[in-house]
């Protein structure tokens, strides 16, 4: 399988977003509205439908979840070492710490579809549902400084988590939408992937915060090297099927989440450091992600 052919369309959409952001006709208000549409409507529709139709009862799915959770917890632990290692100020550490383990949902789901169709998409959506609360609790804890009591409230209104719960419940109860409504939800979900990637490109920013280059390298090494290496090793040890193995590596090898900047800004962290990590992570992943997928899919 030619990995370049899988990934080139997605990274071209990211590049298109970066170019369109410089078009004066598309104002900041347009991009803000697009991001909210994707986050609150389009991606939830995609997650609900993918999970509702997916065969998720296999032993391979359970092992896949355990492996990716283990890799994520390792990323959280390694990210926590950056504070004492690099003597980062609390606002910089809190903003940067989350970039060691959070994942870009848009890239995960878009690549999963190209890599393994609906089956890979369903497994990736399942992982999103499991990992959203884990990574959000860890991210908020790193930034909290007395605000940890808001974690439960933030999770309860997270549209991606709500969508995953609805989709899993529909799957477990064997509920089916009427054909006309299912077609509408499918159309919304189909729009989520290309628009999500364009939004990722539009959000790229190379404005550096107070993060030293050594810490930047540390966080990228965790997210783009250590986590996928651990996931790949555990998947091989557990003798996961090729599809589950590729999804495990994909989930851990994608760049960090664009929403890390929003969370850092809202909670008094160094937003510029988060934006710098998000953007450079996306650029570096254009090289590392094809390498990881080539290793798995060869």
URTA-V305696 format. One record per pair of residues at least 12 apart in sequence whose C-alpha atoms are under 7 Angstrom apart, sorted by the first residue. I is the first residue (numbers start at 1). J is the second residue. Records with the same first field share a line. If there is no record, write none. Layout:
# URTA-V305696
I->J, J
This chain:
# URTA-V305696
1->297, 298
3->290, 293, 294
4->290
6->114, 115
7->111
10->197
13->194, 197, 198
14->197, 198, 200, 201
15->201
16->198, 201
17->198, 199, 200, 201, 202
18->201, 202, 204
20->202
21->202
35->199
38->192, 196
40->159
42->188, 189, 191, 192
43->189, 192
44->159, 160, 163
45->185, 188, 189
46->186, 189
47->125, 163, 164, 167
48->163, 164, 166, 167
49->167, 186
50->121, 122, 125
51->122, 125, 126, 167, 168, 171
52->167, 168, 170, 171
53->171
54->122
60->240, 244
64->244, 248
65->127
67->231, 234, 235
68->231, 248
71->227, 230, 231
72->101, 227
75->100, 101, 222, 223, 227
76->100, 101
79->97, 100, 219
80->97
82->215
86->215
91->268, 269, 270
92->210, 211, 269, 270, 273
94->142, 143, 269
95->143, 264, 269, 270, 271, 273, 274
96->273, 274
97->142
98->139, 260
99->219, 256, 260, 277
100->219, 220, 222, 223
101->223, 256
102->135, 256, 257
103->254, 255, 256, 257
104->254, 255, 256, 257, 258
106->193, 196, 197
107->197, 254
108->250, 251, 254
109->121, 124
110->193
112->124
120->243, 247
124->247
129->161, 164
132->161
133->155
137->151
143->267, 269
204->279
205->275, 276, 279
206->276, 279
207->272, 276
208->272, 273, 276
209->270, 272, 273
210->273
211->273
216->277
220->281
223->253
224->253, 254, 255, 285, 288
227->252, 253
228->249, 252, 253
231->248, 249
232->245, 249
246->293, 296
253->289
254->285, 289
255->281, 282, 285
256->278, 281
257->278
258->278
260->274
261->274, 275
